[in-house]
Amino acid sequence: MMEFLPLLLFVGAIFVLLLGYSVAFALAGTGLLFAAIGAYTGHFDSVFLEAIPNRLFGIMNNEVLIAVPLFVFMGVMLEKSRIAEELLDTMALLFGPMRGGLGISVTLVGMLLAASTGIVGATVVTMGLLSLPTMLRRGYDPSIAAGTICASGTLGQIIPPSIVLVLLGDVISSAYQQSQLDRGIFSPDTVTVGDLFLGALIPGLMLVGAYILYIVFKAITKPELVPAIPAEERDAVNNLGSRVLKALVPPVLLVGLVLGSILGGLATPTEAASVGAVGAIVLSMARKSFSLNVLREVMRSTTQVSSMVFVILIGASIFSLVFRGYGGDDMVRDFLTELPGGVVGAMLLVMLVIFLLGFFLDFIEITFVVIPIVAPILLNMGLDPVWLGVMFALNLQTSFLTPPFGFALFYLRGVAPDSISTMQIYRGVIPFIAIQLIALALLAYWPSLATWLPDLVYG
């Protein structure tokens, strides 16, 4: 019976989550309950509970994680500065003559917002409010319009600077150090957030290209589903070139400043995030949309999102300590190493489990609960940490699109008109989920898609 306790602990946490309880308190509560039962029956070592204060202090003292509230602040401030609205209007006019041009413009704006905000909810809601009515009015198929907006909004998960890459960078770094110690290797080498940023750049751009190719394919095969903007409407616009420069240059400069300082080794991710936060304030002032009320709203939203992330991290840390106290990590390691197919079989199973969990759990819970358990085992099997981190990030991106609990679907459903049904939104995202899985397979087959750029930059 005792060997099944780690599995019961995990199943118990999933059950409590499905009952609708808060993620952080469900994880912490389930862990503490099983720890209390185990301590009472003499099957659990209380040393693991004594490690909780040190673990929590380590979380709150982690300099890398300070980048999370700073990047959130940057994203929310840029949202309030109406940069997305201007980008969408300008790009729609630029690509308007093409069939599918509106869909392509939404994808490109999603890429730019991903690189400048990295907040999926804000991107999906903003594009849903601004682009969806326009696409429907121009005759776009509702499913294609909804799927394009949802998928483009999730690009913030993989295109740096991404909050999920910051969180994964911390988790993968700890897992890499643990795997080195497990093999008796005492090395100062580690995996940085900058490594993951570089590793995710090519797969992220590849995903953008695949989305655009899908829209072009639809424009060729079924042009009536993705019509062009009428010529008379395009001709009524003056000074398109200056509008494009005005809309594109500020966010591109800000992204270049933030990413360039990280990738060039001039600043840590935390320092670059602070530069981005200040830059977002400057952009907001330049657009004359900055005020004390706006600052108050941005700080309130930043506090809410950051508190959610850190409370979940605390709950997940308690859960993982109890899981290890019951020998759960040993059970998982033995199971994965004994699978047929060796490291390939283990990697396939882990990626399948993460994909299936994405139907029910958010990327934060998976990042803090599942990945710290499986990552050291996979790294001990000889996998590259940067490639592994990017694979996780690309897989976690699908959790925003997979029904029934994909958050991007909820965000769009909340702002979509009643004329669009939930099933139309679900049907619209299925091709984009397939594209993400194909991208995942390509990355698995060619790991150099993630490792080439970090090796080139850092040698």
Backbone hydrogen bonds, N-H to C=O, Kabsch-Sander energy under -0.5 kcal/mol:
donor,donor_aa,acceptor,acceptor_aa,energy
4,F,1,M,-1.5
5,L,2,M,-1.4
8,L,4,F,-2.5
9,L,5,L,-2.7
10,F,6,P,-2.0
11,V,7,L,-2.7
12,G,8,L,-2.8
13,A,9,L,-2.0
14,I,10,F,-2.2
15,F,11,V,-2.5
16,V,12,G,-2.3
17,L,13,A,-2.2
18,L,14,I,-2.3
19,L,15,F,-1.1
20,G,17,L,-1.6
21,Y,16,V,-1.4
26,A,22,S,-2.5
27,L,23,V,-2.5
28,A,24,A,-2.4
29,G,25,F,-2.5
30,T,26,A,-2.2
31,G,27,L,-2.2
32,L,28,A,-2.6
33,L,29,G,-2.4
34,F,30,T,-2.3
35,A,31,G,-2.3
36,A,32,L,-2.5
37,I,33,L,-2.2
38,G,34,F,-2.6
39,A,35,A,-2.7
40,Y,36,A,-2.2
41,T,37,I,-2.0
42,G,38,G,-0.8
43,H,38,G,-2.5
44,F,38,G,-1.1
46,S,44,F,-0.6
48,F,45,D,-1.5
50,E,46,S,-1.9
51,A,47,V,-0.8
52,I,49,L,-1.4
55,R,51,A,-2.2
56,L,52,I,-2.7
57,F,53,P,-2.5
58,G,54,N,-2.1
59,I,55,R,-1.9
60,M,56,L,-2.2
61,N,57,F,-1.4
62,N,59,I,-1.3
63,E,61,N,-0.6
66,I,62,N,-0.6
66,I,63,E,-0.8
67,A,64,V,-1.6
68,V,65,L,-1.4
70,L,66,I,-1.2
71,F,67,A,-2.7
72,V,68,V,-2.4
73,F,69,P,-2.5
74,M,70,L,-2.3
75,G,71,F,-2.4
76,V,72,V,-2.7
77,M,73,F,-2.5
78,L,74,M,-2.0
79,E,75,G,-1.9
80,K,76,V,-2.1
81,S,77,M,-1.2
82,R,79,E,-1.4
83,I,78,L,-1.3
86,E,82,R,-1.6
87,L,83,I,-2.2
88,L,84,A,-2.7
89,D,85,E,-2.2
90,T,86,E,-2.2
91,M,87,L,-2.9
92,A,88,L,-2.2
93,L,89,D,-1.6
94,L,90,T,-2.0
95,F,91,M,-2.3
96,G,92,A,-0.5
98,M,95,F,-1.6
100,G,226,V,-1.3
101,G,98,M,-1.7
104,I,100,G,-2.4
105,S,101,G,-2.6
106,V,102,L,-2.3
107,T,103,G,-2.1
108,L,104,I,-2.6
109,V,105,S,-2.6
110,G,106,V,-2.4
111,M,107,T,-2.0
112,L,108,L,-2.4
113,L,109,V,-3.0
114,A,110,G,-2.1
115,A,111,M,-2.1
116,S,112,L,-1.2
117,T,113,L,-2.9
118,G,113,L,-1.3
120,V,118,G,-0.6
123,T,119,I,-2.0
124,V,120,V,-2.8
125,V,121,G,-2.4
126,T,122,A,-2.3
127,M,123,T,-2.6
128,G,124,V,-2.4
129,L,125,V,-2.4
130,L,126,T,-2.1
131,S,127,M,-2.7
132,L,127,M,-1.2
134,T,130,L,-0.5
135,M,131,S,-3.0
136,L,132,L,-2.5
137,R,133,P,-2.4
138,R,134,T,-1.7
139,G,136,L,-1.3
140,Y,135,M,-2.7
141,D,225,L,-2.2
145,A,141,D,-2.6
146,A,142,P,-2.6
147,G,143,S,-2.8
148,T,144,I,-2.5
149,I,145,A,-2.0
150,C,146,A,-2.5
151,A,147,G,-2.6
152,S,148,T,-2.4
153,G,149,I,-2.0
154,T,150,C,-1.1
155,L,152,S,-1.2
156,G,153,G,-0.8
157,Q,154,T,-2.3
158,I,155,L,-1.4
159,I,155,L,-2.7
163,I,118,G,-0.6
166,V,162,S,-1.7
167,L,163,I,-2.5
168,L,164,V,-2.8
169,G,165,L,-2.3
170,D,166,V,-1.6
171,V,167,L,-2.1
172,I,168,L,-3.6
173,S,169,G,-2.0
174,S,170,D,-2.0
175,A,171,V,-2.4
176,Y,172,I,-2.8
177,Q,173,S,-2.2
178,Q,174,S,-2.3
179,S,175,A,-2.5
180,Q,176,Y,-2.1
181,L,177,Q,-2.1
182,D,178,Q,-2.4
183,R,179,S,-1.2
184,G,181,L,-1.6
185,I,180,Q,-3.2
186,F,184,G,-0.6
187,S,185,I,-0.8
192,T,190,T,-0.5
196,L,192,T,-1.5
197,F,193,V,-2.5
198,L,194,G,-2.4
199,G,195,D,-2.6
200,A,196,L,-2.3
201,L,197,F,-0.8
201,L,198,L,-0.7
202,I,198,L,-0.6
204,G,200,A,-2.3
205,L,201,L,-2.3
206,M,202,I,-2.6
207,L,203,P,-2.0
208,V,204,G,-1.9
209,G,205,L,-2.4
210,A,206,M,-2.0
211,Y,207,L,-2.3
212,I,208,V,-2.2
213,L,209,G,-2.4
214,Y,210,A,-2.0
215,I,211,Y,-1.9
216,V,212,I,-2.6
217,F,213,L,-2.5
218,K,214,Y,-2.2
219,A,215,I,-2.3
220,I,216,V,-1.8
221,T,217,F,-2.7
222,K,218,K,-2.7
225,L,222,K,-2.0
226,V,223,P,-1.0
229,I,96,G,-1.9
233,E,230,P,-0.5
234,R,230,P,-1.5
235,D,231,A,-2.5
236,A,232,E,-0.8
237,V,234,R,-1.5
243,R,239,N,-1.8
244,V,240,L,-2.5
245,L,241,G,-2.1
246,K,242,S,-2.4
247,A,243,R,-2.2
248,L,244,V,-2.5
249,V,245,L,-2.3
252,V,248,L,-2.1
253,L,249,V,-2.7
254,L,250,P,-2.2
255,V,251,P,-2.6
256,G,252,V,-2.7
257,L,253,L,-2.3
258,V,254,L,-2.4
259,L,255,V,-3.0
260,G,256,G,-2.0
261,S,257,L,-1.5
262,I,258,V,-1.4
263,L,259,L,-3.2
264,G,260,G,-2.1
265,G,262,I,-1.4
266,L,261,S,-1.4
267,A,261,S,-2.2
272,A,268,T,-2.9
273,A,269,P,-2.2
274,S,270,T,-1.8
275,V,271,E,-1.8
276,G,272,A,-2.4
277,A,273,A,-2.3
278,V,274,S,-2.3
279,G,275,V,-2.7
280,A,276,G,-2.3
281,I,277,A,-1.6
282,V,278,V,-2.2
283,L,279,G,-2.5
284,S,280,A,-2.3
285,M,281,I,-2.4
286,A,282,V,-2.5
287,R,283,L,-1.8
288,K,285,M,-1.6
289,S,284,S,-2.6
290,F,284,S,-0.6
295,L,291,S,-2.6
296,R,292,L,-2.4
297,E,293,N,-2.2
298,V,294,V,-2.7
299,M,295,L,-2.6
300,R,296,R,-2.1
301,S,297,E,-2.5
302,T,298,V,-2.6
303,T,299,M,-2.2
304,Q,300,R,-2.2
305,V,301,S,-2.5
306,S,302,T,-2.6
307,S,303,T,-2.4
308,M,304,Q,-2.0
309,V,305,V,-2.2
310,F,306,S,-2.5
311,V,307,S,-2.6
312,I,308,M,-2.2
313,L,309,V,-2.1
314,I,310,F,-2.2
315,G,311,V,-2.5
316,A,312,I,-2.9
317,S,313,L,-2.0
318,I,314,I,-2.0
319,F,315,G,-2.2
320,S,316,A,-2.8
321,L,317,S,-2.1
322,V,318,I,-2.1
323,F,319,F,-2.5
324,R,320,S,-2.3
325,G,321,L,-2.2
326,Y,322,V,-1.5
327,G,324,R,-1.9
328,G,323,F,-2.7
331,M,327,G,-2.0
332,V,328,G,-2.5
333,R,329,D,-2.5
334,D,330,D,-2.7
335,F,331,M,-2.1
336,L,332,V,-2.7
337,T,333,R,-2.6
338,E,334,D,-1.2
339,L,336,L,-0.9
342,G,339,L,-1.3
344,V,341,G,-1.3
345,G,341,G,-0.7
346,A,342,G,-2.2
347,M,343,V,-2.5
348,L,344,V,-2.4
349,L,345,G,-2.2
350,V,346,A,-2.4
351,M,347,M,-2.5
352,L,348,L,-2.1
353,V,349,L,-2.6
354,I,350,V,-2.5
355,F,351,M,-2.2
356,L,352,L,-2.5
357,L,353,V,-2.7
358,G,354,I,-1.5
359,F,356,L,-1.5
360,F,357,L,-1.8
361,L,357,L,-3.1
366,I,362,D,-1.8
367,T,363,F,-2.6
368,F,364,I,-2.2
369,V,365,E,-2.1
370,V,365,E,-0.5
370,V,366,I,-1.0
371,I,366,I,-2.0
373,I,370,V,-1.1
374,V,370,V,-2.0
375,A,371,I,-2.9
378,L,374,V,-2.4
379,L,375,A,-2.7
380,N,376,P,-2.0
381,M,377,I,-0.8
382,G,379,L,-1.7
383,L,378,L,-1.4
388,L,384,D,-2.5
389,G,385,P,-2.3
390,V,386,V,-2.3
391,M,387,W,-2.4
392,F,388,L,-2.3
393,A,389,G,-2.3
394,L,390,V,-2.6
395,N,391,M,-2.2
396,L,392,F,-2.9
397,Q,393,A,-1.4
398,T,394,L,-0.7
398,T,395,N,-1.0
399,S,396,L,-1.2
400,F,397,Q,-1.4
401,L,398,T,-1.6
402,T,398,T,-1.9
405,F,359,F,-1.2
406,G,402,T,-0.6
408,A,400,F,-1.3
409,L,400,F,-0.8
409,L,406,G,-0.6
410,F,406,G,-1.6
411,Y,407,F,-2.8
412,L,408,A,-2.2
413,R,409,L,-2.5
414,G,410,F,-1.9
415,V,411,Y,-0.7
415,V,412,L,-1.0
416,A,412,L,-1.9
420,I,417,P,-1.8
421,S,419,S,-0.6
425,I,421,S,-1.5
426,Y,422,T,-2.3
427,R,423,M,-2.7
428,G,424,Q,-2.0
429,V,425,I,-1.4
430,I,426,Y,-0.9
433,I,429,V,-2.3
434,A,430,I,-2.3
435,I,431,P,-2.1
436,Q,432,F,-2.2
437,L,433,I,-2.2
438,I,434,A,-2.2
439,A,435,I,-2.5
440,L,436,Q,-2.2
441,A,437,L,-2.2
442,L,438,I,-2.5
443,L,439,A,-2.3
444,A,440,L,-2.1
445,Y,441,A,-2.1
446,W,442,L,-2.7
449,L,446,W,-2.1
450,A,447,P,-1.9
451,T,447,P,-1.7
452,W,448,S,-2.4
455,D,451,T,-2.1
456,L,452,W,-2.2
457,V,453,L,-2.5
458,Y,454,P,-3.0
459,G,455,D,-1.4
